[in-house]
Amino acid sequence: MPDVPQWARLRTSVNYHLRRGAWYPVVRLTQGEALIDVNQRSLTVPAELLHIVPIRPQVWSVVPRPLDAVDLPLSWGDRYAVCPNCSARAPLGERVPSMSCTRCGGEFEIAWSLDHYLG
C-alpha cells in the first residue's frame, strides 16, 4: 500500500482501547489490519472497525453516548463531541454549526453528518 499519511477512528461503538470520535495517525495499513499510533504506542486494530481518511478532519466528531461510558457526566445526555485538534470531549447542546474547545481554544465546525468527512 502507498506510504501516504492517513488517519483513523472507530467506526462502531466498540470498546477497543481507543477514545470514540478521536482521530489517530495510521502507521501502517495492511489488507485486514491497521497499525495506529495511540499516545506514542502502536495498536493493531481490525481495519473493518475503523473509518480511515487521507487527511485528519478538522471538525468536531459527534459521538453517541456508549452504554459503558466512563467519566462522562450524565448531564451531557445521549451524545457528546470530540475535538479534532486535541481529542478533548465536550457536551453538545443545541444543533449549532460550530463551537470552541475549552482545552485547546480551537474553533471548529461540528460534523453532524458523515458528509463533513467526505468533503
N, C-alpha and C positions, 0 to 999 in steps of 0.2 A: 504494500500500500504506500502511497506517496507520503513523504515526510513533511506534511503540512500541519501547522498548529491547529488543533481542534479543541472544542470544549464539550463537556458532557454534564448532564444532570439526570437524576432519577426520573423516569417517565411514569412510573407507577408508585403507588403508596406501599412500598415495602420497607422493612427495616433492614438496611444493608450498610450500616456504619457510615452513612452519608447524610448530610443535612438536606432535607427535602427542599427543593427550589433553588439550592445553591449550585453554581456552575464550577466545575473543576477542570483543570487542564488535562488533556489526554496525552499520556506519554507515548503509548504505543497502541495501535488498533490492529487486531487480527480478525479473522472471519467470524469468530464467535465470542471474543472477549475484548475488553478494553482495559488497559492498564492506566489508571488515573492517579494524579498527584493529589493527595489529601494531606494538607499541612506538612509537606515535605516527606511524606511516606507514600509508597506505592501500594495501590489496592487494585486487585484484579476483580472486575465486575462483568457478569454476562452482558454482552452487547444488547441483547433484547430488552434489558431493564433500563437502558439509557436512551435519552434523547441527545443526539450528537450533532453539533453545528460547527461550521468552519470559523466563525467569529463569535467571541463572547458577547452575548446580548447585553445591551445597556438599558434594560427595562426591569422593573420590579417583577419578580415571579409571584403569581398568586397561587397559594398552596391550600388545599382543603385540610382542615384540622385532622390529623391522624387520630385513630382511636387510642393508640399507645403514646400520645403526646406527653412529653416531659418538659417541665418548666415553661409551659405556655399558659398565661393567665386565662381563666375561664371567661373573663370579660371580653376577650378578643373574639369570641364567637366561633363560627364554623369555618373560618378561613383567616389566613394571615399573609403577609408579604415578606419576601426575602430580597434584600438589597443586592443589585447586580455588582456593586463595587466591593463591598466588604462582607457580604453574606449575613448581615445583621437581620434579625426578624423584627417585624413591626406589625401592629394591629392595622386592619383595614376598616375604615368607616364607610361612608357613602362612596358611591362609584364615581370618584374623581379621576381626571386623566393623568395626574402626576402627583408626586409627593417627595418631600425631602427626607433624607436619612438622618436620624439623630446621632448616629455614631460617626459617620464619615462626612456628613454635610452635603453629600451629593443630591442633586435634584434629578429625578428620572421619571419617565412615563411608567404607567402601570400596565402590565401585559394581561389585560382582562381576557384576551383570547390568544390562541396559538399563532394567529396571524402576525403578531408583533415579532415573533422569532423568524418567520419565513420571509419577512421583508415586504 
